[in-house]
Amino acid sequence: MFRALFLSCLWICLAATAAMAQDPVQVDPKHNKVEVDNDQVRVLRFHLGPKESTPMHEHPAMVLVALTNGHTKVTSGDGTVRESTRKAGEVVYRPAIKHAVENLSNEEYEMIEIELKATAAGSKR
């Protein structure tokens, strides 16, 4: 009986941990839409309404293109919290990250996220 209870609790904890660090489209389809997905990149359209937030999720290395101005609070997987401000048209490279995002603004925030796939680095032109 104790062993079955322990294994059940362990399975629930592992499932909860996996759910906390997942693909943004799977975890939060309301805010993430796949625009392009091939063997080189996956392109997401990210849209966050005023004061909305995302659950914890992960991205590989990527290039961000801000479509609107944005002011967000970013909570990393290790609990580090920082504020970020983006200007429409700004382009930024970001290494792989686990995070949750909160829109601190009263305005819509939208960006394109170009996730880089490992195969892209080794491919020939």
C-alpha positions, 0 to 999 in steps of 0.5 A: 500500500505504501509503495503504491502511494509513494509511486503515485506521488512520485509520478504526479511530481514528475508529471507536474515538473514536466508540465512546468517546462514545456513547449510554449505552444503546448502549454499556452496555445492562447498566446502562441501560434506556429507560423512556420515549422521546418527542419531549420526553424520554428516561427511563433507569433506571440501575442499577450494582452494587457496584464496577461501572463504565460505559464513557465515554458522553454525555448531553444535559442532564438531570434525575437522580432518585436512587432509592438512596444512591450514592457514585461516581467520575465521570471526565469526557471531559477526564479530570477525576475527581471523587467524587459522593455522592447521597442517595435521593430527591435530584433534580439538574439536570445539563448535557450531559456526557461521562463514565464512572461507577464505583460506589465503594460495596458497595451497589447504585446506582439512579437515573432519568435524564430526558434533555431533548431540544432540541425540548422547549425550543421546544414550546408547552404 
